[in-house]
């Protein structure tokens, strides 16, 4: 069996393993094996095929891991695609001395806390920035 066939068989086995386990990284490794097969079809030496597959594996797996870390860095509590309440507005009647407020939202009373400890707290419309447990983290709505 020639080198290209072995690379394609390896790519197929990796795809099958990915389908069985649902591990997306195995698909990246299958792409690397396909790159090795293409290098073999181009007539490259076996060491060049290995380097090609290795570089492709490093770039695809590394790129996927980097993208996942970037996505994970953004807190899901502040992501409006995850928490549909983020971005909605509430009305603050008054702030309590402890820095919290009671707001009426979705038919219930919620404890609201400011998004930052700095600045003065004024009653009025506020936007939900995040939900932490049973507390709304809010910020004032800026009026132009």
Secondary structure, 3 states (H helix, E strand, C coil): CCHHHHHHHHHHHHHHHHHHHCCHHHHHHHHHHHHHHHHHHCCCCHHHHHHHHHHHHHHHHHHHHHHHHHHHHCCHHHCCCCCCCCCCEEEECCCCCCCEEEEEECCEEEEEEECCCCCCCCCEEEEEEEEECCEEEEEECCCC
